[in-house]
Amino acid sequence: MEISKLFQTPFATMYVKLTKKFITHNLMPYLSTTNLGRKPKVKLWKMVKAIIYRLKTGTQWRELPLRQFFGFAIKSYKTVFYHYNKWAKDGSWHRLWTALLKANKAALDMSTVALDGSQTRARMGGEAVGYQSRKSAKTTNMLFLTDSNGIPLAMSKPVSGNHHDLYEINKAFKNICEILEQADIDPRGLVMNADAGFDSRSFREYCDGLEILANIDINKRNAKNTDYEYLVDPELYKERFAVERTNAWIDGFKSLLVRYETSARNWMSAHFLAFSIILLRKTKLHTNHF
């Protein structure tokens, strides 16, 4: 199928608007370039377009339609992966996300935020992968923080799926707060909704120390064994379900449905790129740059 026809299919609706102007204006300024070595055979924005195509469609790296993107200039998918991996190594995808988040933070609704965990099957093994009995598969677990509209804000580093959401939760949440701070978003004063899986005294006290109001549902299994009491605001808690919208948006990137990346760094980088596209598309701040 020709690329032009493929872009007309429903699953590609988020991809069709990723024009040269969009990529060069919104994404390329944050990706590293170098004057050393041989001059690239193609424009780097085309590399980014191919990377986003793979992220969106879920195709394997080796199955990228190189001729449609590059003509006969690029003969191996390894060239595209080289650039993706290089930008992951030097932190470009991470830098892209924090820069866009900082630039567009006025469009976010921070009246409440939501915290949730996500388990993803890992087909190829690799870093931060472990057996998860509920899914009967090897998985990776990550925590996501979103605004009240479901726009992603930050994520924790991935851990193996045999751990639950509370595993090293303070460390994981520190990762999340570091991303917010890099985007010049102060976590103090946030009202955060989370389900009963995050109900622990240690985590509540950690949030208190950060001046975050943690509206966490009570885990009934802990109710008889706890010596602390917290109230849950049911009206605020209803806004937690915005994170389900986030999950649906993320699922639109087929490469994130199942993890094939063996590197934890590359797996996070794929999310940073997906977050960037979601943010720009949902805030509509990029409308004039297509």
DAGIMO-V21624 format. One record per backbone hydrogen bond with DSSP energy under -0.5 kcal/mol. CO is the residue of the C=O (numbers start at 0). NH is the residue of the N-H. E is the energy in kcal/mol with one decimal. If there is no record, write none. Layout:
BEGIN
CO_NH_E / CO_NH_E
END
This chain:
BEGIN
1_5_-2.4 / 2_6_-2.2 / 4_7_-1.4 / 5_8_-1.7 / 8_11_-1.6 / 9_12_-1.6 / 11_14_-1.3 / 11_15_-1.8 / 14_17_-2.3 / 16_18_-2.3 / 18_22_-2.5 / 19_23_-2.8 / 20_24_-1.9 / 21_25_-2.6 / 21_26_-0.5 / 22_26_-1.8 / 22_27_-2.6 / 26_29_-1.7 / 27_30_-1.6 / 42_45_-1.2 / 42_46_-0.9 / 43_47_-2.0 / 44_48_-2.0 / 45_49_-2.2 / 46_50_-2.3 / 47_51_-2.6 / 48_52_-2.1 / 49_53_-2.1 / 50_54_-2.3 / 51_55_-2.8 / 52_56_-2.7 / 53_57_-2.1 / 54_254_-1.9 / 55_253_-1.8 / 59_62_-1.4 / 60_63_-1.6 / 63_65_-2.1 / 64_68_-1.2 / 65_69_-3.4 / 66_70_-2.2 / 69_72_-1.8 / 75_78_-1.5 / 75_79_-0.6 / 76_79_-0.5 / 76_80_-2.3 / 77_81_-2.3 / 78_82_-1.5 / 79_83_-2.2 / 80_84_-3.1 / 81_85_-2.5 / 82_86_-2.4 / 83_87_-1.6 / 84_88_-2.6 / 85_89_-2.3 / 86_91_-1.7 / 86_92_-1.1 / 87_90_-0.9 / 90_94_-2.7 / 91_95_-2.8 / 92_96_-2.0 / 93_97_-2.3 / 94_98_-2.2 / 95_99_-2.3 / 96_100_-2.6 / 97_101_-2.2 / 98_102_-2.3 / 99_103_-1.9 / 101_104_-0.7 / 103_106_-1.9 / 104_107_-1.4 / 107_109_-0.8 / 108_147_-2.4 / 111_147_-0.6 / 112_192_-3.1 / 113_145_-2.2 / 114_194_-0.5 / 115_143_-3.2 / 117_141_-1.8 / 119_139_-2.1 / 120_122_-0.6 / 120_258_-3.4 / 125_128_-0.6 / 129_138_-3.3 / 130_132_-0.6 / 131_134_-0.5 / 131_135_-1.0 / 131_136_-1.6 / 136_131_-3.1 / 137_121_-2.9 / 138_129_-2.1 / 138_160_-2.5 / 139_119_-2.5 / 140_158_-2.5 / 141_117_-2.6 / 142_155_-2.0 / 143_115_-2.1 / 144_152_-3.4 / 144_153_-1.5 / 145_113_-2.1 / 146_149_-1.7 / 150_146_-2.3 / 153_144_-2.5 / 158_140_-3.3 / 159_162_-1.7 / 163_166_-1.8 / 165_168_-1.6 / 167_171_-2.4 / 168_172_-3.0 / 169_173_-1.6 / 170_174_-1.7 / 171_175_-1.5 / 172_176_-2.5 / 173_177_-2.2 / 174_178_-1.6 / 175_179_-1.9 / 176_180_-2.5 / 177_181_-2.0 / 178_182_-1.3 / 179_184_-2.8 / 180_183_-1.7 / 183_185_-0.6 / 184_186_-0.6 / 186_189_-1.8 / 189_191_-0.6 / 189_212_-2.6 / 190_112_-2.7 / 190_192_-0.5 / 191_214_-3.3 / 192_114_-2.6 / 193_216_-2.1 / 194_197_-2.0 / 195_198_-1.7 / 197_199_-1.1 / 199_203_-2.2 / 200_204_-2.5 / 201_205_-2.0 / 202_206_-2.4 / 203_207_-2.4 / 204_208_-2.1 / 205_209_-1.1 / 206_211_-2.8 / 207_210_-1.5 / 210_188_-3.2 / 211_213_-0.9 / 212_191_-2.9 / 212_214_-0.9 / 213_215_-1.3 / 214_193_-1.5 / 217_219_-0.8 / 218_221_-1.9 / 218_222_-0.8 / 221_224_-1.2 / 222_225_-0.6 / 231_233_-0.9 / 232_236_-2.3 / 233_237_-1.0 / 235_238_-1.5 / 236_239_-1.8 / 237_240_-1.2 / 238_241_-1.6 / 239_242_-2.1 / 240_243_-1.1 / 240_244_-0.6 / 241_244_-0.7 / 241_245_-1.3 / 242_246_-2.2 / 243_247_-1.7 / 244_248_-2.2 / 245_249_-2.8 / 246_250_-2.4 / 247_251_-0.7 / 248_251_-0.9 / 249_252_-2.1 / 251_253_-0.9 / 252_255_-2.6 / 253_256_-1.1 / 253_257_-0.7 / 256_120_-0.5 / 257_259_-0.6 / 258_122_-1.9 / 258_123_-0.8 / 261_126_-2.7 / 262_266_-1.9 / 263_267_-2.3 / 264_268_-2.2 / 265_269_-1.9 / 266_270_-1.2 / 267_271_-2.4 / 268_272_-2.2 / 269_273_-2.1 / 270_274_-3.3 / 271_275_-1.9 / 272_276_-1.9 / 273_277_-2.5 / 274_278_-2.9 / 275_279_-2.3 / 276_280_-2.3 / 277_281_-2.9 / 278_282_-2.3 / 279_283_-0.9 / 279_285_-0.8 / 283_286_-0.8 / 285_288_-2.7 / 286_289_-0.9
END
